[in-house]
Each structure stands twice: as structure tokens, then as C-alpha cells.
Amino acid sequence: MKKKIAILGSTGSIGKSTLSIISRNKKKFEIIFLSTNKNLKEISRQYKIFKPKFIIINDKKNFQKFIKSNKKNIKAFNTYKDICKLKKKIDYTINAISGFDGLEPTLKIIPHTKTIAIANKESIICGWNLIKKKIDKYKTKFIPIDSEHFSIWSLLKGTSSEVDKIYITASGGPFLHLNQKKLKNIKPQQAIKHPKWNMGKKISIDSATLINKVFELIEAKKIFNIDFRKLEIILHPDSYVHAIVKFKNGITKILVHDTDMKIPIFNSIYTDEDGKISTSPLNFSKLNNFKFQKVKSKQFTSIKILNFFKKINNSLYETVLVSANDELVSLYLENKIGFLDIVKKLIMIMNLKEFKKMRLRKPKNFDEINKLNKYVRLKTYSLCVRSSQNV
């Protein structure tokens, strides 16, 4: 029987990688639906190749444009609410939508899928208590797709011993060997050039500031329900080791793989069956030279943000962090603020009294998170741009 697959955000890099894996053995899979926001050209191409039962185009203008220009009998919807029309559970769904937009579709699809694989940090950080509640209610299997979290998830499988320490690795981004003074005039074109991973602009900037690892630590705390004191970020420029788990029984496990997101995606799809993916031979040169380094807060000031969350879990304060950072990265890419301003202003916003109050409030539903997200972004823009224009 074919495994039924759905891809939220099929036109992005993670979505394309997932389809690339499926295309190698199309007889084993049936695509139920693919989705996009605005990329009509790519979703049309994917439809021709994979022939899904239907597609979702979330952006209203682009949906109308698609319907008008498409004379073929293609079943298309404009909202993720139409997922509820599914009569049978999908076997595997991957959330490949980038940014905050991935949360609502995740919550919509969980009741209709046997497995949900999430590659979206924002969904987990802002809405984990809502996701977990639905996962438990509908008995949906959850698999994290971020290379670090997938690695931890893999290392913990089948182990009964208690965890002593989990180390999440960070490449250090393009400015690992630069001090703060030299970072002052860094331009976006420089910041998006990651030395190891081929990623989008937003995540590349987050890597350069190391805020992506701050997010990943918060994410790991939620997913694995583990104390912050047992989690640590270490620098590993080669990005060959993705996670290290030290157990209280004296055993330490290390997971290595190439810098290719297809590997965790592939293994999340082929969890219950044999599969083969083409990879490079084991790199003994890298194994003999891990070059692990401690993260220094003077170099990566974003690490200080973790102090805000040591005693906080599943609150609206996480949404403040994600939303403010999203807006600040956008402002930086538009050359409206400097590189060092991203973390500096993020810490300033996190310290605002109106947002500190959010530390004790758990999100009740998606609408509450969404409303706060919009407000934080407007507040961030106002504080960082409008105030400077009025000077």
C-alpha cells in the first residue's frame, strides 16, 4: 500500500527536498496535497509531476490568479481549513512552511495525519503547548526535522537511561572569527553567506547572530521536556556532528551526517521500512578534528537571551522573542538597522515591562499568539525605525 503524503510549503527548500526524496521511489508514495503561498510557477510544475489530489494556495490574490489562468480541472483551495474535508488520515505530513505562518496549518493538519514532521522552529517555540495537546489527543506521531533535534530524537530512541547532558552544535556562521568591532559594518550580502549550509536569507541571518541556536535550545527544552541546565550549545565549524547526548549510565552518543537536510527528512519518511539515500563516505578527517569550542557571550551576545527563559516554558513570552527577531531581521535585510542592532534591540524589546508580563501567560489558542505576533512586530518597527526617523 502506498504511503499517503502531504507537504505544507512544498515550494520552499525543505518542501523541494522532500519531493526530491519521494521522486526517487514514486511507486511507494501517493501525494494527497501540496501547498504554497505565492509561488504559482513552482506549484504548477509540482502538480504536473506528482499529481496530488489537491493543492492549497494560501495567498488569496495568488489563488484567484491561479484559478483564472488554469483551465484544467485542478482541485485547489485557498485556506488550510479545507484540510478538515479529508476523510481518511494521511500517513505522513511535513510542515515545511518557513516562519510564523507555519503554526496554524500545523494545528489544522494534526487531527488528519498519523505522523507530523515539523521543520518549523516558530511553530514549536510559540505554540508547543497547543501542538502537544493536539498530538496527544489525536495520537499523532511527532518527528522534529531540524538536523539537531532530529539527531537528539534519534539518539534518545530505545534508551532507558536518564540524560545527563545534551549538546547542540553550532557552526558559528560566517563571522565566527570576527570580534564585535568588525561586525559593526557587516552588510546583509555578507551575513547571508553561510559557510556550510545553503539556506534562506532569514535563517542565514539567524545563524550569523547565533539566535537560531537560542531558538533551538528553547525548542529542545520543549520537545524533550528537559531542564535547561542539561542543554548546552557548542561551536563546531564543520557542522558534521549535529548532537551529542551524554547519559547517566556513562554512555555518550554522537550523531554525524553531511550538511544536507535531505538526510533527516529521508529518515523521517522511512521510519518503519528500509530505504537508501546517497551520501558521502564517512569523513575521517573531520572525525579526527572536531574542533569543538565554547560559545563566548562577548562574541555572540544573543546567548544572553537564554537567561530570559531559564524558568519559563510554553508562555507568550516566546512569541515576543520570535516576532521581535523576525521584524528585526527584516529591518536589517532592508538596511534600516545595523547587524549588531539585531541582538541589541531584541534584548531591549524583551526587557519592556508590557512584554515581561507575558512570561506567566500560556497561549490559549492560535488567535492569541497571532494577535501578539502582529502587535510585537508593529511595536518593534515603531521603536527601531519610526523613532529614528523622528530624531
C-alpha positions in Angstrom: 0.0 0.0 0.0 1.3 3.4 -0.9 2.2 5.8 1.9 0.0 8.9 1.7 2.0 12.2 1.9 1.1 15.8 2.4 3.6 18.7 2.3 2.9 22.1 3.8 5.1 24.6 2.0 6.1 22.3 -0.9 7.7 25.2 -2.9 10.3 26.1 -0.3 13.7 24.4 0.1 12.5 21.8 2.7 9.4 21.0 0.6 11.5 20.6 -2.6 14.0 18.3 -0.8 11.0 16.2 0.4 9.7 15.9 -3.1 13.2 15.0 -4.4 13.3 12.1 -2.0 9.8 10.9 -2.9 10.6 11.2 -6.7 13.2 8.5 -6.4 10.6 5.9 -5.4 7.3 7.3 -6.6 5.6 3.9 -6.6 5.7 3.8 -2.8 4.0 7.2 -2.3 0.8 9.0 -3.0 0.7 12.8 -2.7 -2.5 13.9 -1.1 -1.8 17.6 -1.3 0.9 20.2 -1.7 0.7 23.9 -0.6 2.3 27.2 -1.3 1.7 30.9 -0.5 2.7 32.7 -3.7 4.9 30.5 -5.9 2.4 29.6 -8.6 5.0 28.6 -11.1 6.6 26.0 -8.8 3.3 24.6 -7.5 2.1 24.2 -11.1 5.3 22.4 -12.0 5.0 20.1 -9.0 1.3 19.4 -9.8 2.3 18.1 -13.2 5.0 15.8 -11.9 3.4 14.5 -8.7 -0.3 14.8 -9.5 -1.6 15.5 -5.9 -5.3 15.1 -5.2 -5.5 18.8 -4.5 -3.3 21.9 -3.8 -3.6 24.8 -1.4 -2.6 28.3 -2.3 -2.9 30.3 0.9 -2.5 33.8 -0.6 -5.9 35.0 -1.8 -4.7 37.1 -4.7 -2.5 34.3 -6.0 -5.2 31.8 -5.5 -7.6 33.8 -7.7 -4.8 34.4 -10.2 -4.2 30.6 -10.4 -7.9 29.8 -10.8 -8.3 32.3 -13.6 -5.2 31.2 -15.5 -5.7 27.5 -15.0 -8.3 25.9 -17.4 -7.5 22.4 -16.3 -9.6 20.6 -13.8 -7.3 21.1 -10.8 -8.8 20.9 -7.4 -7.4 23.9 -5.5 -8.3 25.6 -2.2 -7.4 28.9 -0.7 -7.3 28.0 3.0 -5.9 25.3 5.3 -9.4 25.0 6.8 -10.2 22.8 3.8 -7.9 20.1 5.3 -10.8 19.1 7.5 -12.5 17.8 4.4 -10.1 14.8 4.4 -12.0 11.6 5.0 -9.0 9.4 5.9 -5.9 10.1 7.8 -2.7 10.9 5.9 0.3 8.7 6.7 2.9 11.5 6.8 2.8 15.2 6.7 5.7 17.6 6.8 5.4 21.2 7.8 8.0 22.9 5.6 6.5 26.4 5.8 9.0 28.9 7.0 8.4 31.4 9.8 5.4 32.1 11.9 3.0 31.2 9.1 3.6 27.5 9.7 1.8 27.3 13.1 -1.9 27.5 12.1 -1.5 24.9 9.3 0.3 22.6 11.8 -2.6 22.8 14.2 -5.1 22.2 11.4 -3.4 19.1 10.0 -2.6 17.2 13.2 -6.1 15.6 13.5 -5.8 14.4 9.9 -2.4 12.8 9.9 -0.8 9.8 11.5 2.7 11.5 11.6 3.6 15.2 11.7 7.2 16.1 10.9 7.9 19.7 11.7 10.8 21.7 10.2 9.4 25.0 11.6 11.1 26.4 14.7 8.5 29.2 15.2 5.6 26.7 15.4 7.3 24.7 18.2 8.6 27.7 20.1 5.4 29.8 20.0 2.8 27.1 20.1 4.2 23.9 21.5 1.6 23.5 24.3 -1.1 23.7 21.6 0.7 21.3 19.3 1.4 18.8 22.1 -2.2 18.9 23.2 -3.4 18.0 19.7 -0.7 15.4 19.2 -1.8 13.6 22.4 -5.5 14.0 21.7 -5.3 12.5 18.1 -2.4 10.1 18.9 -0.3 11.6 16.1 3.4 10.7 16.0 5.7 13.7 16.1 9.1 13.9 14.5 11.3 17.0 14.6 13.1 17.7 11.3 15.7 20.3 12.3 19.0 18.4 12.0 19.9 19.0 15.6 16.5 18.0 17.0 16.2 15.0 14.7 19.6 13.9 15.9 18.7 14.2 19.5 15.4 12.4 18.8 17.3 9.6 17.1 19.9 9.3 19.9 17.2 9.0 22.6 15.2 6.3 20.8 15.4 3.0 22.6 17.4 4.4 25.5 16.1 3.9 29.1 19.0 5.7 30.9 18.4 9.3 32.1 20.0 12.1 30.2 22.9 13.8 31.9 23.7 16.4 29.2 22.7 17.3 25.6 25.0 19.3 23.4 23.6 21.1 20.3 26.2 22.1 17.8 26.5 25.5 16.0 28.7 26.2 13.0 29.3 29.8 14.2 28.1 31.2 10.9 30.2 33.4 8.5 31.6 35.6 11.3 33.0 33.0 13.7 36.4 34.6 13.8 35.4 38.2 13.8 35.1 40.3 17.0 32.2 42.7 17.8 34.1 45.8 16.5 34.5 44.2 13.0 30.8 43.2 12.9 29.6 46.8 13.1 29.5 47.5 9.4 28.6 44.0 8.1 26.2 44.2 5.2 23.3 41.7 4.6 25.0 40.3 1.5 27.9 39.2 3.7 25.7 37.9 6.5 23.6 35.6 4.3 26.7 33.7 3.0 26.7 30.7 5.4 30.0 28.7 5.1 28.3 25.3 5.4 24.6 25.3 4.8 22.6 26.6 1.7 19.7 28.3 3.4 17.3 31.2 3.0 18.1 34.8 4.0 16.2 34.8 7.3 17.7 31.6 8.7 21.2 32.6 7.5 21.0 35.9 9.4 19.8 34.0 12.5 22.8 31.7 12.1 25.2 34.7 11.9 23.8 36.1 15.1 23.5 32.6 16.7 19.9 33.4 17.6 18.9 30.2 15.6 20.7 28.2 18.3 19.0 30.1 21.1 15.7 29.1 19.4 16.9 25.5 19.1 17.8 25.3 22.8 14.3 26.6 23.7 12.9 24.1 21.2 14.8 21.2 22.6 13.6 22.1 26.1 10.0 21.9 24.9 10.2 18.8 22.7 12.2 16.6 25.0 10.8 18.1 28.3 14.3 18.6 29.6 15.8 21.1 32.1 17.7 24.0 30.6 20.7 23.1 32.8 21.1 19.9 30.8 21.3 21.7 27.5 24.3 23.5 26.0 25.4 25.0 22.7 28.9 24.2 21.5 30.6 25.6 18.4 31.6 23.1 15.7 32.6 24.9 12.5 32.5 21.7 10.3 28.8 21.1 11.1 29.5 17.3 10.9 28.3 16.5 14.4 24.7 17.6 15.0 24.1 16.5 18.5 25.8 14.8 21.5 23.9 13.1 24.2 25.6 12.1 27.4 23.7 9.6 29.6 23.9 8.9 33.3 24.9 5.3 32.6 28.2 6.6 31.4 27.5 6.2 27.6 27.8 9.2 25.3 26.2 9.1 21.8 27.3 11.3 18.9 25.4 11.7 15.6 27.1 12.8 12.5 26.0 13.4 8.9 26.7 15.6 5.9 25.3 19.1 5.8 22.2 18.0 3.9 18.7 18.4 5.2 17.6 15.5 2.9 19.1 13.1 5.5 16.8 13.9 8.4 13.8 14.3 6.0 14.6 10.9 4.4 14.8 9.2 7.8 11.6 10.8 9.0 9.8 9.3 6.0 11.4 5.9 6.1 11.0 5.3 9.8 9.3 1.9 9.6 10.9 0.5 6.4 14.2 0.2 4.7 15.4 2.9 2.4 18.6 4.1 0.9 19.9 7.6 0.3 23.1 8.5 -1.5 25.6 10.2 0.9 29.3 10.9 1.1 31.7 8.3 2.6 32.5 8.7 6.3 34.8 11.7 6.6 37.6 10.6 9.0 39.4 13.8 8.5 36.5 15.6 10.2 36.1 12.9 12.8 39.7 13.4 13.8 39.3 17.2 14.0 36.0 18.1 15.7 37.4 21.4 16.9 34.6 22.0 19.5 34.6 25.4 21.1 32.7 27.0 24.0 30.4 29.9 23.0 31.6 33.2 24.3 28.9 35.7 25.1 31.2 38.6 24.2 31.4 37.3 20.7 27.8 36.1 20.4 25.7 38.4 22.6 22.5 36.6 21.6 23.4 33.8 24.0 22.5 36.1 26.9 18.8 35.9 25.7 18.7 32.3 27.2 18.7 33.9 30.7 15.2 35.2 30.0 13.9 31.6 29.6 15.6 29.5 32.2 12.5 29.3 34.3 9.9 29.9 31.6 8.2 27.3 29.4 5.2 27.5 27.0 4.4 31.1 27.6 3.5 34.0 25.3 7.0 35.4 26.0 8.4 33.0 23.5 6.2 34.7 20.8 7.6 38.0 21.8 11.1 36.7 21.1 10.3 35.1 17.8 8.2 38.0 16.5 10.6 40.8 17.5 13.5 38.9 16.0 11.6 38.3 12.7 10.9 42.0 12.4 14.5 43.0 13.3 15.9 40.6 10.7 13.6 42.1 8.1 14.7 45.6 9.0 18.3 44.6 8.7 17.8 43.0 5.3 16.2 46.3 4.3 19.3 48.2 5.5 17.2 50.1 8.1 19.3 48.9 11.1 22.8 47.5 11.5 23.9 44.0 12.1 24.7 44.5 15.8 21.4 46.2 16.3 19.5 43.0 15.8 20.5 41.4 19.1 20.9 44.8 20.9 17.4 45.9 20.1 16.0 42.4 20.6 17.2 42.4 24.2 15.8 45.9 24.7 12.4 44.7 23.5 12.5 41.6 25.6 13.0 43.9 28.7 9.9 46.0 28.1 7.5 45.7 31.0 4.5 45.1 28.8 6.2 42.0 27.3 7.8 40.7 30.5 4.2 40.3 31.8 3.8 37.6 29.1 6.2 35.3 31.0 3.4 34.0 33.2 0.8 33.6 30.4 0.3 30.4 28.4 -1.1 30.7 24.9 -4.8 29.6 24.9 -5.2 29.4 21.2 -3.7 30.3 17.8 -5.6 33.6 17.6 -4.0 34.8 20.8 -0.5 34.0 19.5 -1.3 35.6 16.1 -2.6 38.8 17.7 0.5 39.1 19.8 2.8 38.4 16.9 1.3 41.3 14.9 1.5 43.6 17.8 5.1 42.8 18.6 6.2 43.3 15.0 4.5 46.7 14.9 6.0 47.7 18.2 9.4 46.6 17.1 9.1 48.6 13.9 7.9 51.6 15.7 10.7 51.6 18.3 13.5 50.8 15.8 12.5 52.8 12.7 9.9 55.4 13.3 11.7 56.7 16.4 14.9 57.2 14.5 13.1 59.0 11.6 11.7 61.5 14.1 15.0 62.4 15.5 
